[in-house]
């Protein structure tokens, strides 16, 4: 079955998806919120796993779990392991209830919850795969631990089923928005798929207590997911988002000027109106032409059609002797210049260009490593590169 027929079947099946009323929508949203909290309550019900669950949450969530919630759960878990009576069980349930409310709100994308479920499944299967849960399993794990994993899995499945039913009732909203947003810039099945991703994100973040309909809130997430997909995937050659925004602004100003004056806008006027330099506008036009009209490497390069562009661009030949000598001399000068740089500038260049690991890092990542701003790292990088260029100029290699 081809893509078009599959999408036609998908659209036909949407007729069986009932749209929820306002009251039913609030009821289903409240059910999803309750099942999300219930999932965490079941996870935190086993005292041997509380400490490890908190470690995973602190590592994966943007902000650590507040100590006023984490420490009572730790203490109650230890007391229950030691004493095992109704008082300690009630204390763990009370602490787990408060902690589950926080984790349910903080882990909206289910990153921590899904990681814990995957690790529990791995531990139950007894495989040697590494897990994030670093725990010593309780005695009687063959029965007690198996029952615990079953309860966690059932709680997760109940949440997934309710979430899936809520999403199914809003699939028509995604298709209607895709028809307005797409305008032929992207295949409709792909755009609907991207919108469905935004729909699931909206469901995870929807707060039914605010009083508005889900379509009002979810439309923003769906449109955002579609627009990002159009910006990143609609062109054969991807352009950065800020370049596309600048291109849209330049093209809009050009169209408006031609409508008002009946002639193309001069480059200096366009640069002044868009607050850009003429060189920047020329560069944007070049990006636009390359991305909109890419040249295939398989196109014949001459009338005789004997060689393609890729055959000319990539030639399988050994380096000439003078090229090999120049390359070796350049490497020696660069190595000597690198050794004379301060240690921090050496490491910045090595991390920036992947000299040690073959994997480069961004300025932001290097800045986080040194607790410096991105701009400061860029300044240190430019200063180090300037010293290397000076060494190459001195040896007449540039």
KAGI-V543328 format. One record per residue. N is the residue number from 1. PSI is psi in whole degrees, -180 to 180 (NA if undefined). Layout:
<<N	PSI> <N	PSI>>
//
This chain:
<<1	128> <2	178> <3	-43> <4	-44> <5	-38> <6	-41> <7	-34> <8	-41> <9	-39> <10	-45> <11	-37> <12	-38> <13	-22> <14	-21> <15	-23> <16	-3> <17	110> <18	138> <19	133> <20	146> <21	172> <22	-43> <23	-44> <24	-35> <25	-45> <26	-39> <27	-44> <28	-38> <29	-40> <30	-36> <31	-42> <32	-43> <33	-41> <34	-40> <35	-32> <36	-44> <37	-38> <38	-37> <39	-43> <40	-35> <41	-39> <42	-41> <43	-42> <44	1> <45	-18> <46	110> <47	-29> <48	-18> <49	-5> <50	-47> <51	-44> <52	-37> <53	-41> <54	-37> <55	-44> <56	-42> <57	-43> <58	-28> <59	-34> <60	-26> <61	153> <62	-36> <63	143> <64	159> <65	131> <66	139> <67	-29> <68	-16> <69	-36> <70	-44> <71	-42> <72	-35> <73	-40> <74	-48> <75	-42> <76	-36> <77	-43> <78	-43> <79	-40> <80	-37> <81	-37> <82	-48> <83	-42> <84	63> <85	177> <86	-34> <87	-45> <88	-32> <89	-43> <90	-36> <91	-41> <92	-39> <93	-40> <94	-44> <95	-39> <96	-32> <97	-48> <98	-40> <99	-35> <100	-35> <101	-42> <102	-47> <103	-33> <104	-38> <105	-34> <106	-32> <107	59> <108	-33> <109	4> <110	25> <111	-49> <112	-45> <113	-43> <114	-35> <115	-42> <116	-43> <117	-41> <118	-40> <119	-40> <120	-40> <121	-41> <122	-43> <123	-38> <124	-38> <125	-18> <126	22> <127	169> <128	8> <129	140> <130	148> <131	159> <132	-21> <133	110> <134	91> <135	159> <136	113> <137	144> <138	164> <139	151> <140	32> <141	-27> <142	-32> <143	-52> <144	-47> <145	-39> <146	-42> <147	-38> <148	-45> <149	-39> <150	-43> <151	-41> <152	-43> <153	-40> <154	-39> <155	-40> <156	-41> <157	-38> <158	-40> <159	-43> <160	-41> <161	-45> <162	-41> <163	-41> <164	-40> <165	-39> <166	-42> <167	-40> <168	-32> <169	-10> <170	12> <171	-32> <172	-35> <173	-40> <174	-45> <175	-43> <176	-38> <177	-34> <178	-36> <179	-30> <180	-35> <181	-37> <182	-59> <183	39> <184	2> <185	-13> <186	149> <187	135> <188	-43> <189	-39> <190	-40> <191	-40> <192	-39> <193	-43> <194	-39> <195	-35> <196	-33> <197	-45> <198	-35> <199	-45> <200	-37> <201	-38> <202	-40> <203	-40> <204	-27> <205	0> <206	133> <207	104> <208	-16> <209	-10> <210	-24> <211	-5> <212	165> <213	155> <214	-36> <215	-33> <216	-41> <217	-44> <218	-25> <219	-36> <220	-45> <221	-40> <222	-47> <223	-39> <224	-45> <225	-40> <226	-44> <227	-40> <228	-38> <229	-40> <230	-37> <231	-35> <232	-22> <233	-8> <234	-22> <235	152> <236	-35> <237	117> <238	135> <239	146> <240	154> <241	-40> <242	-29> <243	-42> <244	-40> <245	-43> <246	-39> <247	-43> <248	-41> <249	-45> <250	-45> <251	-36> <252	-44> <253	-39> <254	-46> <255	-45> <256	-39> <257	-42> <258	-35> <259	-40> <260	-38> <261	-13> <262	17> <263	160> <264	149> <265	135> <266	151> <267	-40> <268	-37> <269	-43> <270	-41> <271	-39> <272	-42> <273	-41> <274	-2> <275	46> <276	163> <277	154> <278	-37> <279	-38> <280	-40> <281	-41> <282	-39> <283	-40> <284	-41> <285	-38> <286	-42> <287	-41> <288	-45> <289	-41> <290	-41> <291	-34> <292	-33> <293	67> <294	145> <295	130> <296	139> <297	-14> <298	-3> <299	137> <300	136> <301	-14> <302	172> <303	-31> <304	-17> <305	23> <306	-35> <307	143> <308	170> <309	-37> <310	-29> <311	-32> <312	-39> <313	-36> <314	106> <315	133> <316	88> <317	148> <318	154> <319	145> <320	157> <321	-42> <322	-34> <323	-40> <324	-41> <325	-43> <326	-39> <327	-42> <328	-41> <329	-40> <330	-43> <331	-39> <332	-43> <333	-42> <334	-41> <335	-43> <336	-42> <337	-37> <338	-40> <339	-25> <340	-8> <341	154> <342	153> <343	-39> <344	-41> <345	-36> <346	-48> <347	-35> <348	-45> <349	-40> <350	-41> <351	-36> <352	-39> <353	9> <354	42> <355	-27> <356	-31> <357	-1> <358	20> <359	111> <360	157> <361	152> <362	165> <363	-37> <364	-42> <365	-40> <366	-39> <367	-40> <368	-34> <369	-39> <370	3> <371	42> <372	164> <373	160> <374	-39> <375	-38> <376	-41> <377	-40> <378	-40> <379	-43> <380	-38> <381	-46> <382	-37> <383	-42> <384	-43> <385	-35> <386	-39> <387	-37> <388	-40> <389	-40> <390	-40> <391	-39> <392	-39> <393	-39> <394	-31> <395	8> <396	40> <397	4> <398	NA>>
//
